[in-house]
Amino acid sequence: MSISATGLDEALLNAWQAMKSQRWATALDALNLPPEPERPGAMARLHAFRAQASFELGKLEEAEKAAAAAVTWAKKEPGQAGLAPLRALQARILTSHAAHKAAAIERQADDALADEPDSTIPAGPDGAAMRVRKANVLLDRGDRVAAETLSLAVWSDPAVPLRERILAALTLARCGDAAEAWITRAHAAADAADDQNLLAAVARAARMTGVTLQLIHPFANRDGAG
């Protein structure tokens, strides 16, 4: 049985009003309608609303399917007037879904690394990045002692690249009451290397831990002039 144009318009209006007040589940309920092939533009809007509501509810797979359906319906409309914004919506949802999947894979990798025995991680510079990453995962799990042990080992090894040593210091800043001391050490090391990326990382860590960075040799000239 075909849905009437009035019923479809009413459903779209109800969904729009629900979405304006961020009642996403209510909007989805209003959009649970059979297709109306004679009105591709309205069906494109229906699926666009469904994509947006699903996205806001964190139902990314449903949002991705609805966005694809919206684009398909828009292509059937004469002139395809609404196609460009629907493609933009689809791209935003696809990007978010891909990032969500990547984050899930990274969490799984972090969990696996946290459960990996320390003896299986290469010693010295080769395993420094893995040890710092594991330390942060353990710290997030609440295992401060293990995180501190791993981070101290990385920081104390002069053979480890500066980047990993500084990241280890920033992890140590999260471990306990010595945040200011470790932030200061990391800041001094990054400043001495004149590494802007590391200095930015230290600045972010300082903000997160409430530490005020002190200006280091403000009148020094790194080129040796003056």
GUFI-714948 format. One record per residue (C-alpha): residue in three letters; x, y, z. Coordinates in steps of 0.02 Angstrom, whole numbers. Each point is the difference from the previous one (the first is absolute). Example, Ala and Ser with C-alpha at 12.3 -4.5 7.8 and 13.67 -1.06 7.14 Angstrom:
<rs>
+------+--------+--------+--------+
| resn |      X |      Y |      Z |
+------+--------+--------+--------+
|  ALA |    615 |   -225 |    390 |
|  SER |     69 |    172 |    -33 |
+------+--------+--------+--------+
</rs>
This chain:
<rs>
+------+--------+--------+--------+
| resn |      X |      Y |      Z |
+------+--------+--------+--------+
|  MET |      0 |      0 |      0 |
|  SER |     70 |    170 |    -51 |
|  ILE |     14 |    134 |    131 |
|  SER |    -89 |    162 |    -41 |
|  ALA |     94 |    160 |    -36 |
|  THR |    -85 |     77 |    151 |
|  GLY |     59 |   -140 |    112 |
|  LEU |    178 |     13 |    -64 |
|  ASP |      3 |    189 |     21 |
|  GLU |    -70 |    -16 |    175 |
|  ALA |    131 |   -129 |     45 |
|  LEU |    139 |    113 |    -64 |
|  LEU |    -69 |    147 |     97 |
|  ASN |    -15 |   -101 |    160 |
|  ALA |    177 |    -66 |    -21 |
|  TRP |     67 |    175 |    -32 |
|  GLN |    -83 |     69 |    155 |
|  ALA |     68 |   -144 |    104 |
|  MET |    175 |     28 |    -69 |
|  LYS |     -6 |    186 |     40 |
|  SER |    -24 |    -47 |    183 |
|  GLN |    131 |   -138 |    -14 |
|  ARG |   -127 |   -139 |     25 |
|  TRP |     93 |   -114 |   -118 |
|  ALA |    -88 |   -163 |     45 |
|  THR |   -170 |     83 |    -24 |
|  ALA |     55 |     62 |   -170 |
|  LEU |     51 |   -175 |    -51 |
|  ASP |   -169 |    -68 |     53 |
|  ALA |    -87 |    130 |   -107 |
|  LEU |    106 |    -50 |   -151 |
|  ASN |    -44 |   -184 |      5 |
|  LEU |    -95 |      5 |   -164 |
|  PRO |     -9 |   -104 |   -160 |
|  PRO |     78 |     74 |   -157 |
|  GLU |    -96 |    119 |   -111 |
|  PRO |     81 |    -16 |   -173 |
|  GLU |   -102 |    141 |    -75 |
|  ARG |     80 |    127 |    118 |
|  PRO |    190 |    -23 |     -9 |
|  GLY |     36 |    171 |     75 |
|  ALA |   -106 |    -34 |    153 |
|  MET |     75 |   -173 |     19 |
|  ALA |    174 |     75 |    -10 |
|  ARG |    -46 |    117 |    143 |
|  LEU |    -73 |   -144 |     99 |
|  HIS |    161 |   -100 |    -13 |
|  ALA |    105 |    155 |     34 |
|  PHE |    -98 |     29 |    160 |
|  ARG |     21 |   -183 |     44 |
|  ALA |    187 |     12 |    -32 |
|  GLN |     17 |    154 |    110 |
|  ALA |   -103 |    -71 |    143 |
|  SER |     92 |   -167 |     -6 |
|  PHE |    166 |     92 |     -1 |
|  GLU |    -46 |    101 |    153 |
|  LEU |    -50 |   -160 |     90 |
|  GLY |    167 |    -79 |    -40 |
|  LYS |    -76 |   -127 |   -119 |
|  LEU |    133 |     27 |   -131 |
|  GLU |    -34 |   -151 |   -109 |
|  GLU |   -184 |     46 |    -13 |
|  ALA |     48 |    181 |    -34 |
|  GLU |    117 |    -53 |   -139 |
|  LYS |   -135 |   -106 |    -84 |
|  ALA |   -129 |    138 |     16 |
|  ALA |    118 |    130 |    -73 |
|  ALA |     36 |   -113 |   -149 |
|  ALA |   -187 |    -23 |    -25 |
|  ALA |    -27 |    188 |      7 |
|  VAL |    129 |     27 |   -137 |
|  THR |    -79 |   -137 |   -106 |
|  TRP |   -173 |     79 |     15 |
|  ALA |     69 |    174 |    -36 |
|  LYS |     74 |    -62 |   -163 |
|  LYS |   -175 |    -49 |    -57 |
|  GLU |    -69 |    174 |     27 |
|  PRO |     -5 |    112 |   -155 |
|  GLY |    144 |    123 |      8 |
|  GLN |     76 |    -88 |    151 |
|  ALA |    -12 |    165 |     95 |
|  GLY |     30 |    -74 |    172 |
|  LEU |    141 |   -117 |    -48 |
|  ALA |    150 |    107 |     53 |
|  PRO |    -48 |     22 |    184 |
|  LEU |    -47 |   -183 |     11 |
|  ARG |    171 |    -50 |    -66 |
|  ALA |     77 |    113 |    132 |
|  LEU |   -104 |    -85 |    135 |
|  GLN |     50 |   -171 |    -65 |
|  ALA |    184 |     49 |     -1 |
|  ARG |    -10 |     62 |    179 |
|  ILE |    -82 |   -160 |     59 |
|  LEU |    123 |   -110 |    -96 |
|  THR |    147 |     95 |     74 |
|  SER |    -69 |    -14 |    176 |
|  HIS |    -38 |   -185 |    -21 |
|  ALA |    175 |    -34 |    -66 |
|  ALA |     76 |     94 |    146 |
|  HIS |   -110 |    -98 |    121 |
|  LYS |     57 |   -165 |    -76 |
|  ALA |    183 |     55 |      7 |
|  ALA |    -19 |     50 |    182 |
|  ALA |    -78 |   -168 |     41 |
|  ILE |    145 |    -91 |    -84 |
|  GLU |    124 |    109 |     94 |
|  ARG |    -87 |    -39 |    165 |
|  GLN |     11 |   -185 |    -37 |
|  ALA |    185 |     19 |    -41 |
|  ASP |     27 |     97 |    162 |
|  ASP |    -88 |   -134 |    101 |
|  ALA |    107 |   -134 |    -80 |
|  LEU |    158 |    100 |     33 |
|  ALA |    -47 |     29 |    182 |
|  ASP |    -19 |   -187 |     25 |
|  GLU |    165 |    -37 |    -87 |
|  PRO |    141 |    -51 |    118 |
|  ASP |    136 |    133 |     13 |
|  SER |    129 |   -131 |    -48 |
|  THR |    -74 |    -13 |   -175 |
|  ILE |     25 |    186 |    -36 |
|  PRO |    173 |     39 |    -72 |
|  ALA |    118 |     84 |    121 |
|  GLY |     80 |    169 |    -30 |
|  PRO |    -45 |    118 |   -142 |
|  ASP |    -90 |   -131 |   -106 |
|  GLY |   -135 |    -30 |    130 |
|  ALA |     -8 |    173 |     79 |
|  ALA |   -155 |     60 |    -92 |
|  MET |    -93 |   -162 |     41 |
|  ARG |     48 |     15 |    184 |
|  VAL |    -63 |    179 |     11 |
|  ARG |   -161 |    -47 |    -87 |
|  LYS |    -23 |   -149 |    117 |
|  ALA |     35 |    111 |    151 |
|  ASN |   -139 |    119 |    -50 |
|  VAL |   -123 |   -142 |    -25 |
|  LEU |     44 |    -73 |    169 |
|  LEU |    -17 |    171 |     80 |
|  ASP |   -172 |     19 |    -77 |
|  ARG |    -43 |   -168 |     77 |
|  GLY |     55 |     63 |    170 |
|  ASP |    165 |    -96 |     12 |
|  ARG |    109 |    148 |     48 |
|  VAL |    146 |   -102 |     67 |
|  ALA |     24 |    -99 |   -161 |
|  ALA |    -20 |    157 |   -106 |
|  GLU |    128 |     92 |    104 |
|  THR |    125 |   -144 |    -10 |
|  LEU |    -11 |     -9 |   -190 |
|  SER |     10 |    187 |    -23 |
|  LEU |    148 |     21 |    117 |
|  ALA |     95 |   -134 |    -96 |
|  VAL |    -27 |     94 |   -163 |
|  TRP |     43 |    170 |     73 |
|  SER |    159 |    -65 |     82 |
|  ASP |     70 |    -81 |   -158 |
|  PRO |    113 |    127 |    -91 |
|  ALA |     -3 |   -110 |   -155 |
|  VAL |   -187 |     29 |    -22 |
|  PRO |    -47 |    139 |   -124 |
|  LEU |    -48 |    166 |     77 |
|  ARG |   -180 |    -10 |    -58 |
|  GLU |    -35 |   -161 |     96 |
|  ARG |     93 |     63 |    154 |
|  ILE |   -105 |    157 |      5 |
|  LEU |   -161 |    -98 |    -26 |
|  ALA |     55 |   -113 |    143 |
|  ALA |     26 |    154 |    109 |
|  LEU |   -174 |     62 |    -44 |
|  THR |    -70 |   -170 |     49 |
|  LEU |     92 |     12 |    165 |
|  ALA |    -80 |    170 |     26 |
|  ARG |   -168 |    -89 |     -2 |
|  CYS |     56 |   -134 |    123 |
|  GLY |      1 |     93 |    164 |
|  ASP |     42 |    156 |     98 |
|  ALA |    157 |     47 |    -97 |
|  ALA |    -89 |     68 |   -153 |
|  GLU |     87 |    170 |      6 |
|  ALA |    173 |    -77 |     15 |
|  TRP |    -26 |   -116 |   -149 |
|  ILE |    -82 |    134 |   -106 |
|  THR |    148 |    115 |     37 |
|  ARG |    124 |   -135 |    -51 |
|  ALA |    -94 |    -35 |   -160 |
|  HIS |    -13 |    185 |    -39 |
|  ALA |    185 |     29 |     24 |
|  ALA |     45 |   -149 |   -111 |
|  ALA |   -120 |     51 |   -139 |
|  ASP |     59 |    181 |      9 |
|  ALA |    182 |    -51 |     -9 |
|  ALA |    -38 |   -101 |   -157 |
|  ASP |   -101 |    146 |    -71 |
|  ASP |   -133 |   -125 |    -52 |
|  GLN |   -165 |     92 |    -24 |
|  ASN |   -104 |   -159 |     -7 |
|  LEU |     69 |    -61 |    165 |
|  LEU |    -21 |    173 |     77 |
|  ALA |   -183 |     -3 |    -55 |
|  ALA |    -22 |   -171 |     80 |
|  VAL |     76 |     63 |    162 |
|  ALA |   -112 |    154 |     -4 |
|  ARG |   -155 |   -110 |    -20 |
|  ALA |     55 |   -111 |    143 |
|  ALA |     32 |    151 |    109 |
|  ARG |   -175 |     66 |    -31 |
|  MET |    -76 |   -169 |     39 |
|  THR |     96 |    -15 |    164 |
|  GLY |    -19 |    181 |     51 |
|  VAL |    186 |     36 |     -6 |
|  THR |     61 |    173 |    -49 |
|  LEU |    149 |     -6 |   -117 |
|  GLN |    145 |    115 |     37 |
|  LEU |     80 |     96 |   -143 |
|  ILE |    174 |    -68 |    -32 |
|  HIS |    143 |    122 |    -44 |
|  PRO |   -121 |    125 |    -81 |
|  PHE |    140 |    110 |    -68 |
|  ALA |    109 |   -139 |    -67 |
|  ASN |     40 |      3 |   -186 |
|  ARG |      7 |   -175 |    -71 |
|  ASP |    104 |     60 |   -148 |
|  GLY |    138 |     61 |    113 |
|  ALA |    -16 |    183 |    -49 |
|  GLY |    -18 |    144 |    125 |
+------+--------+--------+--------+
</rs>
